[in-house]
Amino acid sequence: MQPHTNRITDSNLINLNGQIVESDKAFVSINNRGLHYGDALFETLLVVKGTVLFWEDHYFRLMASMRILRMEIPMNFTMEYLKSELDKTISDNLSKSFRVKILVWRKTGGKYHPDTRMIDYAIIPEEVNFNEYKLDTSPSEVELYKDFYVRKDLLATLKTTNKIVNVLGSIFAKENGYQNCLVLNDAKNVIEALNANLFMVNQDTITTPPLSE
């Protein structure tokens, strides 16, 4: 299940390395390592009228992912610092709700072996038109996506910028008239939907694919 979100508009302002800039004037190098090598992570948050939902969980997952990718975490990258940067980014719109992406990438330099492990970051808000989670009970036709599989390993648990299976699966779903597809790992087990977590409700029991998959 995912929050029922309808996009309204992209916010005009983003946070790039602590500086608030207009989104169409925020530039990164053409040699950006996220672009060349997928050497980047993201975390997507829901902010409802200034309140970040599950902030602690998101923060610790981002930090754990950065450690796994051997990124150098700045000393000031505390939970309080990032929260203050997020608040600063949307401070003029505290009455609205946003889907916010925190994007982190290793600084430019090097090829497969980076010249540095230090990072740059961006906080990118996108306004949405809801203030609470809602269960969408309308029917959806879904299919198993079997063209490509997600590897069952530690890297697959990270939200890196390499989401090509989800991209190709979304194109497949659109071309074939499906509202979504279920993604499989290389053990042929269902792990999630293309753009949502997967839960099965049977009376009082809720089942979801285990993290081990």
N, C-alpha and C positions, 0 to 999 in steps of 0.2 A: 504494500500500500504506500502511496506517496501523497503529500499534501496536494489538494486541488488548487493548482496555481494557473492562472491565466496571465500571460505577460501583458503589461500595459505599455511600458516604455523603458528603455535603458536610462539610468540616471546619467545626468550630464557630467557629473564629477566622479573621479576615482582617486584612489590613494596609491601613488607610485613611490615606493621607498620613503614614506612619511610625508610626501608632498601632495597636497590636494591640487589636482589639475583637471582641466576639461578632458573628457574621454577622447575627443577627436584631436587633442594636442599632446596626448601621451604617447611617446615613442620609445621603442627599445631597439637595440642594434639588430641589423639583419643577420649578425652572427650569433644571435641568441641561442643558447645551448638547448633550450626547450624546443625551439624550432628545428634545429639540426639533428639532435640526438634524443629528443624526448626526455631530457635531463631536467625534469620539472615535476612538481606536485601541485595538487589543488585540493581544497576542502570547501565544500558548499554548505552554507549556513542559512537558517531561516531566522530573520529578525522581524519581530512583530511589535510595532509601535515602540521601538527602542530596546526591546528585550530580545537578547540572543538566546534561542532555544538550544539546550544541551551544549552550552559553550564549553564547559570543562571537558566533555567527551571529545568534542571536535578538536580542541586545543591539543590534548594529549595524543590523539591519533596523528595529528599533523607533526608533532614533535617526534613521535616514534618513527614515522615514515621518513622524516629527514635524517634521522640517525641511521636507518637501514640503508639509505642511499648515500651515506657518508658525506652528507652536507655539513658544513660548519655552521652551527647554530649561533647567531650573535648573542652576546652576553645579555643584551637588553630585550631579547625575544621572550620575555616572560608572559604569563597569561594576562597580567594586568596591563602590560605595554600593548600587546596586540588588541586587547579589548578597548583600550583608550584610542588606538588608531582606527579601529572599526567605528567606534562612537563618533570620532572626529569626521569620518567620511560621510556619515548620514546625519550629522548634527542638525542640519536645517530641515530634516524631514522625519522627526520623531513620531509624528502622528500617522506615518505610513508603514507599510510592510515591504520587506525586501528579501529576495534571494541574493545572498552575498557570496561571491567566490573569493577565497584567499588563494592567490597563485604565487608559488615560490619556485625560483629557478636558480641554478648555479650561474655565477657570473661568467661573462664571456671570456673565452680564452682556451686554447688547446683544441685537440680533436677528441678521440675517444678518451684519452687521458686529459683531464682538465688541468689548466694552469693553476687554478685555485679551487678551494672548496667553499669559499664564501658565497653568499646568496644575495639576490635581489628579490623584491616581492611587490605584489600589487593587491589591493583590495577593491573589488569591482562589484558595486551593487546593481541590482536589477529590480525595479519596482514590480510588485505583484498585487492582485486585487482581492486578497483575503486576509483575515485576521485569526483564523483558527484552522485546525486540521478537520477535514471532513471526509467521510467515506463516500466515494463515488460508487453508487450502486447500479449505474447504467451498464448494460452488457458490453463486453469487449470480445472480439475474436482474436485469438492469439495462436501462435504456431511455434514449434521448436525451431530454433535457428541452428542448423547443422552444417553450414558451409565452413565455419571456423570455430575453434574451441578455445576456451581460456585454460591456460596451464595451471595445474593444481600445485602451486608453490607459493613461497612467501611473497615474491614480487607481485603476484596477482592480487594480493590483499591491499596493495597501495593504490592510491588515486593519482596515478601518474598521468601525464598528458598524452600518453599513447593509449587511446581508447578506440583503436581501429576496428576491433570486433563489434563494439557497440555502434560505431558509425556505419559499417557495412550491414549489420543486422537491421538498423533503422531504415536504410535504403531498401533492403529486402522486404521489410514489413510494408513500407509505403507502396512499393511496386506491386505487391500482392494483396493489398487491401486489408491488411491486419492492423489492429490497433496497437499491438505490441508483440514481442517474441520472447520466449524463454531461452536463456543462455545456458549452454552446457560447458562443463569442464572436460579435460581430456580423458577423464574416466567415464564420460558420457552421463554424468549426473547433473540434474538441474541445480543451478546455483542462484539465479536471480532473473529478473526481467531486464530488458535493454536499458530502461531508465528508472527502475524502481526495485525495491526489495520485494521479496515474495513471501507471503504468509498463507497458510491453509487453516481455516477455522472449521472445526468439527465439534459442534455443541460447545462444551466448555474448554476445549483443548485447542491451543494455537501451536502450529508447527512451522518451522522455518528452516531452510538449509543450514547445516552447521558451518562454523567458520573453517573447520578442517577441510571443507570442500572448495 
